[in-house]
Every structure is written in C-alpha cells, then in structure tokens.
Amino acid sequence: MTANGWVQIGTFVAILLVLVRPLGGYMTAVFDGRVGFLRPIERGIYALCGADERREQHWLAYGFGMLLFHAAGFLLLSDRYNLVPWITTNALLPSRCWRNIIDVRVT
C-alpha cells in the first residue's frame, strides 16, 4: 500500500474519532425524543402510511414489507433494463433474456 493510501486511512479514522461524541449525543437525543426538528415531517409520513409510532411492528409484517419492497425494486429495475436498447446507441449491449436480467438485478 502506498503512503497516500495510509494517509487517507489515517485521515478517515481521525475524522471518525472526532465525530463520535457529537453525533452519538445527537442520535441519543433524537432516539429519546428530546430533539426533533423534523418531527412534523415524520408525523406527516406516518399519517400518510397509516403507521402508529407507539405500536411495535410484528416481525411477519416487517418481513412481508421487505419482500414487497425488494420485489417492486426488482420489477422496476428489470423494466429499466429492458428499455436500454431504445435509449442508447451502444451496439455492445448484452442480450436481454431473463437470465441476464436476474443475474444483473440480484447481484
């Protein structure tokens, strides 16, 4: 590894060490409910989604939500993958069979 790499790693670690206390204190205050300048926006999003912030989410509902989110993302990205030949002039595009789509989207 070069000297430049070691300097970058050292700088990154130093920045992290400097920011640990202030960011940790801020996160603690937010999680305890003492700080909340974005609270009105958060309440609006909860109301829009029909979520109750005082109630815990069941693990099955969480799992179903995660599966639904990833399935929607997969479908959205596979649609964009199918549109590539019409929005670019690159002649070296891979074939658009479903195996390539799944390989690209899952990885």
C-alpha positions in Angstrom: 0.0 0.0 0.0 1.3 3.5 -0.8 1.8 6.3 1.6 -1.2 8.1 0.1 -3.4 5.2 1.0 -2.1 5.1 4.6 -2.7 8.9 4.9 -6.3 8.5 3.6 -7.0 5.7 6.1 -5.5 7.7 8.9 -7.5 10.8 7.9 -10.7 8.9 7.8 -10.1 7.3 11.2 -9.3 10.7 12.7 -12.5 12.2 11.3 -14.5 9.3 12.7 -12.9 9.7 16.1 -13.6 13.4 16.2 -17.3 12.9 15.2 -18.1 10.0 17.5 -19.1 12.1 20.6 -21.2 14.8 18.9 -23.0 12.5 16.6 -23.6 9.9 19.3 -25.0 12.5 21.6 -27.3 13.9 18.9 -28.5 10.4 18.0 -29.2 9.7 21.6 -31.3 12.9 21.9 -33.2 12.0 18.8 -34.0 8.5 20.0 -35.0 9.7 23.4 -37.4 12.3 21.8 -35.6 15.4 23.2 -34.7 16.7 19.7 -37.0 16.6 16.8 -36.9 19.4 14.3 -38.0 17.0 11.5 -40.9 15.7 13.7 -43.7 17.4 11.7 -42.4 15.7 8.5 -42.1 12.4 10.3 -45.7 12.6 11.6 -47.0 13.5 8.1 -45.3 10.4 6.6 -46.7 8.2 9.4 -50.2 9.6 8.8 -49.8 9.1 5.0 -48.7 5.5 5.5 -51.2 4.8 8.3 -48.5 3.8 10.8 -48.7 4.2 14.6 -45.4 5.2 16.1 -46.3 4.0 19.5 -47.0 0.4 18.4 -44.3 -2.1 17.6 -44.3 -3.8 14.2 -44.8 -7.5 14.1 -41.9 -9.5 12.6 -44.2 -11.0 9.9 -45.4 -7.6 8.8 -41.8 -6.4 8.6 -40.8 -9.4 6.6 -43.7 -9.1 4.2 -42.9 -5.4 3.8 -39.2 -6.1 3.0 -40.2 -8.8 0.4 -42.7 -6.5 -1.2 -40.2 -3.6 -1.3 -37.5 -5.8 -3.0 -39.9 -7.4 -5.4 -41.1 -3.9 -6.5 -37.5 -2.7 -6.9 -36.6 -5.8 -8.9 -39.5 -5.2 -11.3 -38.7 -1.5 -11.6 -35.1 -2.2 -12.4 -35.8 -5.0 -14.8 -38.2 -2.7 -16.7 -35.4 -0.1 -17.0 -33.0 -2.9 -18.2 -35.4 -3.8 -21.0 -35.6 -0.1 -22.1 -31.8 0.3 -22.6 -31.7 -0.6 -26.3 -34.2 2.2 -27.1 -32.5 4.9 -25.1 -28.9 4.3 -26.1 -27.0 3.6 -29.3 -24.5 1.2 -27.8 -24.1 -1.8 -30.1 -22.3 -4.0 -27.5 -25.3 -4.5 -25.2 -25.8 -7.9 -23.6 -28.8 -9.9 -24.7 -32.0 -9.1 -22.8 -33.0 -12.6 -21.8 -34.5 -13.1 -18.3 -31.4 -14.9 -17.1 -29.2 -11.9 -17.7 -31.8 -9.6 -16.1 -31.9 -11.8 -13.0 -28.1 -12.1 -12.8 -27.7 -8.3 -13.1 -30.5 -7.4 -10.7 -29.9 -9.9 -7.9 -26.2 -9.3 -7.7 
